[in-house]
Protein backbone atom coordinates (compact mmCIF):
# COMPACT_ATOMS: atom_id res chain seq x y z
CA UNK A 1 0.00 0.00 0.00
CA UNK A 2 1.36 3.41 -1.00
CA UNK A 3 1.91 6.44 1.18
CA UNK A 4 -1.03 8.72 2.03
CA UNK A 5 -1.47 11.51 -0.52
CA UNK A 6 -0.99 14.25 2.08
CA UNK A 7 2.34 12.74 3.11
CA UNK A 8 3.50 12.66 -0.52
CA UNK A 9 2.45 16.29 -1.00
CA UNK A 10 4.58 17.28 1.98
CA UNK A 11 7.51 15.34 0.48
CA UNK A 12 7.10 17.16 -2.86
CA UNK A 13 6.07 20.72 -1.93
CA UNK A 14 7.44 22.46 -5.03
CA UNK A 15 6.04 19.84 -7.41
CA UNK A 16 2.65 19.99 -5.66
CA UNK A 17 2.55 23.80 -5.97
CA UNK A 18 3.39 23.70 -9.69
CA UNK A 19 0.74 21.04 -10.33
CA UNK A 20 -1.77 23.18 -8.42
CA UNK A 21 -0.86 26.28 -10.46
CA UNK A 22 -1.09 24.45 -13.81
CA UNK A 23 -4.41 22.86 -12.83
CA UNK A 24 -5.88 26.19 -11.67
CA UNK A 25 -4.80 27.86 -14.93
CA UNK A 26 -6.37 25.01 -16.92
CA UNK A 27 -9.68 25.47 -15.07
CA UNK A 28 -9.52 29.21 -15.72
CA UNK A 29 -8.84 28.67 -19.43
CA UNK A 30 -11.79 26.28 -19.67
CA UNK A 31 -14.14 28.50 -17.70
CA UNK A 32 -13.26 31.67 -19.63
CA UNK A 33 -13.03 29.81 -22.95
CA UNK A 34 -9.54 31.20 -23.58
CA UNK A 35 -7.97 30.13 -26.86
CA UNK A 36 -4.48 28.65 -26.83
CA UNK A 37 -3.50 31.35 -29.34
CA UNK A 38 -4.02 33.93 -26.57
CA UNK A 39 -1.51 32.35 -24.19
CA UNK A 40 0.70 30.18 -26.40
CA UNK A 41 4.18 30.90 -27.74
CA UNK A 42 4.67 31.44 -31.45
CA UNK A 43 7.40 32.97 -33.59
CA UNK A 44 5.11 35.71 -34.90
CA UNK A 45 4.05 36.70 -31.39
CA UNK A 46 7.67 36.76 -30.16
CA UNK A 47 8.74 38.98 -33.07
CA UNK A 48 5.97 41.39 -32.05
CA UNK A 49 7.45 41.58 -28.54
CA UNK A 50 5.12 39.16 -26.74
CA UNK A 51 7.96 37.77 -24.60
CA UNK A 52 5.54 37.18 -21.72
CA UNK A 53 4.20 34.21 -23.67
CA UNK A 54 7.34 32.23 -22.78
CA UNK A 55 5.91 32.07 -19.25
CA UNK A 56 2.17 31.80 -19.95
CA UNK A 57 2.68 29.09 -22.57
CA UNK A 58 4.65 26.93 -20.13
CA UNK A 59 1.91 26.87 -17.48
CA UNK A 60 -1.09 26.65 -19.82
CA UNK A 61 -2.73 23.47 -21.08
CA UNK A 62 -5.69 23.25 -23.42
CA UNK A 63 -6.78 19.59 -23.37
CA UNK A 64 -7.38 17.52 -20.27
CA UNK A 65 -5.26 14.70 -21.71
CA UNK A 66 -2.31 17.05 -22.14
CA UNK A 67 -2.67 18.31 -18.58
CA UNK A 68 -3.00 14.83 -17.07
CA UNK A 69 0.01 13.47 -18.97
CA UNK A 70 2.28 16.37 -17.98
CA UNK A 71 1.15 16.52 -14.36
CA UNK A 72 1.32 12.73 -13.95
CA UNK A 73 4.90 12.73 -15.24
CA UNK A 74 5.78 15.77 -13.13
CA UNK A 75 4.39 14.11 -10.00
CA UNK A 76 6.59 11.08 -10.59
CA UNK A 77 9.59 13.35 -11.19
CA UNK A 78 8.92 15.07 -7.86
CA UNK A 79 11.26 12.49 -6.34
CA UNK A 80 14.02 14.92 -7.37
CA UNK A 81 13.05 17.05 -4.35
CA UNK A 82 14.09 14.20 -2.06
CA UNK A 83 17.51 13.64 -3.66
CA UNK A 84 19.48 16.33 -1.89
CA UNK A 85 22.17 13.77 -1.07
CA UNK A 86 23.16 13.54 -4.76
CA UNK A 87 23.14 17.27 -5.39
CA UNK A 88 19.48 17.70 -6.27
CA UNK A 89 16.76 18.56 -3.71
CA UNK A 90 14.10 21.27 -3.38
CA UNK A 91 16.37 24.28 -3.94
CA UNK A 92 17.97 22.73 -7.01
CA UNK A 93 14.49 21.87 -8.29
CA UNK A 94 13.17 25.42 -7.95
CA UNK A 95 16.33 27.09 -9.26
CA UNK A 96 16.61 25.02 -12.40
CA UNK A 97 12.88 24.98 -13.07
CA UNK A 98 13.26 28.73 -13.70
CA UNK A 99 16.20 28.06 -16.00
CA UNK A 100 14.35 25.40 -17.99
CA UNK A 101 11.15 27.40 -18.38
CA UNK A 102 13.08 30.30 -19.93
CA UNK A 103 15.81 28.49 -21.87
CA UNK A 104 13.55 25.85 -23.39
CA UNK A 105 11.20 28.59 -24.61
CA UNK A 106 14.11 30.57 -26.08
CA UNK A 107 15.47 27.40 -27.71
CA UNK A 108 12.09 26.70 -29.33
CA UNK A 109 12.03 30.22 -30.76
CA UNK A 110 15.61 29.78 -31.98
CA UNK A 111 14.63 26.55 -33.76
CA UNK A 112 11.63 28.29 -35.35
CA UNK A 113 13.92 31.12 -36.50
CA UNK A 114 16.33 28.71 -38.22
CA UNK A 115 13.51 26.78 -39.89
CA UNK A 116 11.88 29.97 -41.14
CA UNK A 117 14.91 32.01 -42.15
CA UNK A 118 17.27 29.25 -43.29
CA UNK A 119 14.89 26.63 -44.68
CA UNK A 120 12.05 29.00 -45.66
CA UNK A 121 9.45 26.97 -43.77
CA UNK A 122 6.97 29.78 -43.10
CA UNK A 123 4.56 27.27 -41.55
CA UNK A 124 6.50 27.62 -38.29
CA UNK A 125 5.67 31.32 -38.04
CA UNK A 126 2.20 30.42 -36.83
CA UNK A 127 2.91 27.23 -34.86
CA UNK A 128 1.80 27.89 -31.28
CA UNK A 129 3.29 25.94 -28.38
CA UNK A 130 1.61 25.48 -24.99
CA UNK A 131 2.22 23.21 -22.02
CA UNK A 132 4.71 22.31 -19.31
CA UNK A 133 6.20 19.53 -21.42
CA UNK A 134 9.51 21.32 -21.99
CA UNK A 135 10.23 21.39 -18.27
CA UNK A 136 8.90 17.85 -17.74
CA UNK A 137 11.22 16.48 -20.43
CA UNK A 138 14.06 18.51 -18.97
CA UNK A 139 13.62 16.92 -15.54
CA UNK A 140 13.25 13.46 -17.09
CA UNK A 141 16.62 13.97 -18.75
CA UNK A 142 18.32 15.25 -15.60
CA UNK A 143 17.02 12.33 -13.53
CA UNK A 144 18.07 9.84 -16.23
CA UNK A 145 21.65 11.12 -15.92
CA UNK A 146 21.78 11.62 -12.15
CA UNK A 147 19.88 8.47 -11.12
CA UNK A 148 19.48 6.11 -14.10
CA UNK A 149 18.03 3.33 -11.93
CA UNK A 150 14.81 5.31 -11.28
CA UNK A 151 11.43 4.60 -12.86
CA UNK A 152 8.98 7.07 -14.38
CA UNK A 153 5.32 6.32 -13.56
CA UNK A 154 2.67 7.67 -15.93
CA UNK A 155 -1.08 7.67 -15.20
CA UNK A 156 -0.44 5.44 -12.16
CA UNK A 157 0.00 2.22 -14.17
CA UNK A 158 2.61 2.79 -16.91
CA UNK A 159 6.21 2.54 -15.69
CA UNK A 160 9.21 3.44 -17.87
CA UNK A 161 12.92 3.07 -17.12
CA UNK A 162 14.08 6.64 -16.53
CA UNK A 163 17.26 6.12 -18.57
CA UNK A 164 15.15 5.86 -21.74
CA UNK A 165 12.14 7.88 -20.56
CA UNK A 166 12.91 11.17 -22.37
CA UNK A 167 12.99 9.58 -25.83
CA UNK A 168 10.33 6.95 -25.07
CA UNK A 169 8.01 9.72 -23.90
CA UNK A 170 8.91 11.78 -26.98
CA UNK A 171 7.58 8.97 -29.20
CA UNK A 172 4.69 8.12 -26.86
CA UNK A 173 3.32 11.67 -26.74
CA UNK A 174 3.67 12.04 -30.52
CA UNK A 175 1.39 9.01 -30.88
CA UNK A 176 -1.30 9.75 -28.31
CA UNK A 177 -1.21 13.54 -28.76
CA UNK A 178 -0.58 14.23 -32.47
CA UNK A 179 -0.56 17.99 -31.84
CA UNK A 180 2.29 17.67 -29.33
CA UNK A 181 5.25 19.93 -30.06
CA UNK A 182 8.18 17.73 -31.05
CA UNK A 183 10.52 20.74 -31.04
CA UNK A 184 9.27 21.81 -27.61
CA UNK A 185 9.92 18.40 -26.08
CA UNK A 186 13.30 18.14 -27.80
CA UNK A 187 14.25 21.58 -26.48
CA UNK A 188 13.48 20.42 -22.95
CA UNK A 189 15.68 17.34 -23.44
CA UNK A 190 18.58 19.48 -24.73
CA UNK A 191 18.36 21.92 -21.80
CA UNK A 192 18.07 18.95 -19.41
CA UNK A 193 21.28 17.41 -20.70
CA UNK A 194 23.02 20.80 -20.50
CA UNK A 195 22.07 21.04 -16.81
CA UNK A 196 22.84 17.39 -16.00
CA UNK A 197 26.27 17.50 -17.67
CA UNK A 198 27.22 20.73 -15.94
CA UNK A 199 27.17 22.90 -19.06
CA UNK A 200 24.68 25.09 -17.23
CA UNK A 201 25.60 25.44 -13.58
CA UNK A 202 26.28 27.93 -10.79
CA UNK A 203 22.66 28.63 -9.86
CA UNK A 204 22.10 29.52 -6.21
CA UNK A 205 19.41 31.35 -4.28
CA UNK A 206 20.88 34.77 -5.12
CA UNK A 207 20.94 34.14 -8.87
CA UNK A 208 17.54 32.43 -8.77
CA UNK A 209 15.92 35.41 -7.05
CA UNK A 210 17.70 37.82 -9.41
CA UNK A 211 16.54 35.81 -12.41
CA UNK A 212 12.99 35.70 -11.07
CA UNK A 213 13.05 39.49 -10.66
CA UNK A 214 14.18 39.98 -14.26
CA UNK A 215 11.55 37.52 -15.49
CA UNK A 216 8.81 39.45 -13.69
CA UNK A 217 10.12 42.79 -15.00
CA UNK A 218 10.36 41.62 -18.63
CA UNK A 219 6.99 39.88 -18.28
CA UNK A 220 5.23 43.07 -17.15
CA UNK A 221 7.00 45.38 -19.62
CA UNK A 222 6.41 43.12 -22.62
CA UNK A 223 2.79 42.55 -21.55
CA UNK A 224 2.27 46.31 -21.32
CA UNK A 225 4.06 47.03 -24.59
CA UNK A 226 2.10 44.40 -26.48
CA UNK A 227 -1.18 45.91 -25.30
CA UNK A 228 -2.47 42.51 -24.23
CA UNK A 229 -3.33 43.86 -20.78
CA UNK A 230 -4.30 47.32 -19.55
CA UNK A 231 -1.60 48.71 -17.28
CA UNK A 232 -2.91 52.26 -17.03
CA UNK A 233 -2.55 52.11 -13.27
CA UNK A 234 1.23 52.01 -13.81
CA UNK A 235 1.31 55.27 -15.75
CA UNK A 236 3.22 58.07 -14.04
CA UNK A 237 1.20 61.26 -14.22
CA UNK A 238 2.66 64.73 -14.24
CA UNK A 239 2.82 66.37 -10.83
CA UNK A 240 2.46 69.84 -12.34
CA UNK A 241 -0.70 71.52 -11.10
CA UNK A 242 -2.07 73.81 -13.85
CA UNK A 243 -3.93 75.86 -11.24
CA UNK A 244 -0.73 77.03 -9.58
CA UNK A 245 1.18 80.13 -10.74
CA UNK A 246 4.14 79.57 -13.04
CA UNK A 247 7.42 81.43 -12.63
CA UNK A 248 9.99 82.08 -15.34
CA UNK A 249 12.94 84.36 -16.08
CA UNK A 250 12.96 86.68 -19.10
CA UNK A 251 16.22 88.10 -20.43
CA UNK A 252 16.14 91.94 -20.44
CA UNK A 253 19.36 93.57 -21.60
CA UNK A 254 22.18 92.51 -19.29
CA UNK A 255 19.81 91.62 -16.48
CA UNK A 256 16.89 89.34 -15.94
CA UNK A 257 13.28 90.08 -15.22
CA UNK A 258 11.17 87.83 -13.03
CA UNK A 259 7.71 87.26 -14.50
CA UNK A 260 4.84 85.40 -12.88
CA UNK A 261 1.81 84.17 -14.81
CA UNK A 262 -1.26 83.04 -12.96
CA UNK A 263 -3.72 80.80 -14.76
CA UNK A 264 -7.41 81.37 -14.05
CA UNK A 265 -8.93 78.94 -11.63
CA UNK A 266 -12.24 77.64 -12.86
CA UNK A 267 -14.87 76.53 -10.36
CA UNK A 268 -12.66 77.07 -7.35
CA UNK A 269 -13.41 79.08 -4.20
CA UNK A 270 -10.48 81.10 -2.92
CA UNK A 271 -10.46 81.31 0.84
HUQUI-V673026 format. One record per residue. N is the residue number from 1. RES is the residue in one small letter. PHI is phi in whole degrees, -180 to 180 (* if undefined). OMEGA is omega in whole degrees, 0 to 359 (* if undefined). D_LAST is the distance of its C-alpha to the last C-alpha in whole Angstrom. Layout:
BEGIN
N;RES;PHI;OMEGA;D_LAST
N;RES;PHI;OMEGA;D_LAST
END
This chain:
BEGIN
1;x;*;183;82
2;x;-74;179;79
3;x;-73;174;76
4;x;-60;184;73
5;x;-58;181;70
6;x;-61;180;68
7;x;-66;179;70
8;x;-67;178;70
9;x;-63;179;66
10;x;-68;177;66
11;x;-77;182;68
12;x;-127;186;67
13;x;-63;181;63
14;x;-68;178;62
15;x;-60;181;64
16;x;-62;179;63
17;x;-65;180;59
18;x;-65;177;60
19;x;-62;178;62
20;x;-62;180;60
21;x;-64;181;57
22;x;-63;179;59
23;x;-68;179;60
24;x;-63;178;57
25;x;-65;178;56
26;x;-63;178;59
27;x;-61;179;58
28;x;-63;180;55
29;x;-61;180;56
30;x;-69;182;59
31;x;-67;182;56
32;x;-90;180;54
33;x;55;180;57
34;x;-81;179;56
35;x;-79;179;58
36;x;-62;179;60
37;x;-68;180;59
38;x;-85;183;55
39;x;-125;185;56
40;x;-78;181;59
41;x;-104;176;60
42;x;-136;182;61
43;x;-65;180;62
44;x;-60;181;60
45;x;-65;180;57
46;x;-66;179;57
47;x;-62;179;58
48;x;-81;177;54
49;x;93;180;53
50;x;-84;183;53
51;x;-67;179;54
52;x;-61;181;52
53;x;-68;176;55
54;x;-59;180;57
55;x;-84;184;56
56;x;-64;181;55
57;x;-66;183;59
58;x;-66;186;60
59;x;-100;181;59
60;x;-106;175;59
61;x;-134;182;62
62;x;-98;182;63
63;x;-97;179;66
64;x;-66;179;67
65;x;-64;179;71
66;x;-63;179;69
67;x;-63;183;66
68;x;-64;180;69
69;x;-62;183;71
70;x;-65;183;69
71;x;-73;176;68
72;x;-65;178;71
73;x;-66;181;72
74;x;-65;179;69
75;x;-62;178;70
76;x;-66;180;73
77;x;-76;179;72
78;x;-62;176;70
79;x;-59;178;73
80;x;-56;181;71
81;x;-65;182;69
82;x;-99;185;72
83;x;-107;178;73
84;x;-63;182;72
85;x;-72;177;75
86;x;-115;175;76
87;x;93;178;73
88;x;-102;178;71
89;x;98;186;69
90;x;-64;181;65
91;x;-61;178;63
92;x;-59;181;66
93;x;-60;181;65
94;x;-69;182;61
95;x;-62;185;61
96;x;-86;169;64
97;x;-64;175;63
98;x;-57;181;59
99;x;-60;184;62
100;x;-71;177;64
101;x;-60;183;61
102;x;-75;186;60
103;x;-68;179;63
104;x;-66;176;65
105;x;-65;178;62
106;x;-65;180;62
107;x;-66;176;66
108;x;-61;179;66
109;x;-63;177;64
110;x;-63;178;66
111;x;-65;177;69
112;x;-59;182;68
113;x;-61;179;67
114;x;-64;181;71
115;x;-64;182;72
116;x;-79;186;70
117;x;-80;184;70
118;x;-86;186;74
119;x;-104;175;76
120;x;58;178;74
121;x;-94;184;73
122;x;-66;177;70
123;x;-54;185;70
124;x;-76;174;69
125;x;-66;187;65
126;x;-107;177;65
127;x;-66;183;66
128;x;-113;182;64
129;x;-104;174;64
130;x;-140;174;63
131;x;118;182;64
132;x;-90;186;64
133;x;-59;181;68
134;x;-55;181;67
135;x;-71;179;66
136;x;-59;180;69
137;x;-67;176;72
138;x;-63;180;70
139;x;-70;174;71
140;x;-56;183;74
141;x;-65;180;75
142;x;-62;181;74
143;x;-68;179;76
144;x;-66;178;79
145;x;-85;185;79
146;x;-78;181;78
147;x;-144;186;80
148;x;-64;180;82
149;x;-83;182;84
150;x;-72;177;81
151;x;-120;176;81
152;x;-109;180;78
153;x;-97;178;78
154;x;-119;177;77
155;x;60;177;76
156;x;83;182;78
157;x;-137;180;81
158;x;-98;182;82
159;x;-119;181;82
160;x;-120;173;82
161;x;-61;187;84
162;x;-65;182;80
163;x;-64;178;82
164;x;-111;187;83
165;x;-57;182;80
166;x;-56;184;78
167;x;-81;174;80
168;x;-63;180;81
169;x;-68;177;78
170;x;-60;179;77
171;x;-73;183;80
172;x;-60;181;80
173;x;-68;178;76
174;x;-65;180;77
175;x;-82;186;80
176;x;-83;177;78
177;x;-128;184;75
178;x;-58;181;76
179;x;-82;183;72
180;x;-61;183;72
181;x;-82;178;70
182;x;-63;180;74
183;x;-65;179;72
184;x;-64;180;69
185;x;-66;180;71
186;x;-64;177;73
187;x;-63;177;70
188;x;-62;179;70
189;x;-64;181;73
190;x;-63;179;73
191;x;-65;178;70
192;x;-61;178;72
193;x;-65;179;75
194;x;-61;178;72
195;x;-72;184;71
196;x;-64;182;74
197;x;-88;176;76
198;x;82;177;73
199;x;-71;172;72
200;x;-118;183;69
201;x;-153;177;68
202;x;94;179;66
203;x;-71;173;63
204;x;-140;183;62
205;x;-62;180;58
206;x;-62;182;56
207;x;-69;179;58
208;x;-66;179;57
209;x;-67;177;54
210;x;-61;179;53
211;x;-64;178;55
212;x;-61;178;53
213;x;-61;179;49
214;x;-66;178;50
215;x;-61;180;52
216;x;-63;180;48
217;x;-63;180;46
218;x;-64;179;49
219;x;-59;182;49
220;x;-67;182;45
221;x;-66;180;45
222;x;-71;177;48
223;x;-66;178;47
224;x;-68;182;43
225;x;-66;181;45
226;x;-76;180;48
227;x;76;181;45
228;x;-75;181;47
229;x;-144;182;44
230;x;-83;179;40
231;x;-114;181;38
232;x;-61;181;35
233;x;-69;178;33
234;x;-93;181;35
235;x;-68;177;33
236;x;-94;182;31
237;x;-89;179;28
238;x;-65;180;26
239;x;-91;180;23
240;x;-71;178;22
241;x;-97;182;18
242;x;-65;182;19
243;x;-86;181;15
244;x;-90;179;15
245;x;-66;177;16
246;x;-105;183;20
247;x;-121;177;22
248;x;-148;178;26
249;x;-105;176;29
250;x;-113;178;31
251;x;-72;179;35
252;x;-138;182;36
253;x;67;179;39
254;x;-92;181;40
255;x;-112;180;36
256;x;-132;180;33
257;x;-113;178;30
258;x;-87;180;27
259;x;-123;180;25
260;x;-123;177;21
261;x;-111;178;20
262;x;-113;179;17
263;x;-81;179;17
264;x;-65;177;15
265;x;-97;183;13
266;x;-95;177;14
267;x;65;180;13
268;x;-121;177;9
269;x;-95;179;6
270;x;-94;183;4
271;x;-106;*;0
END
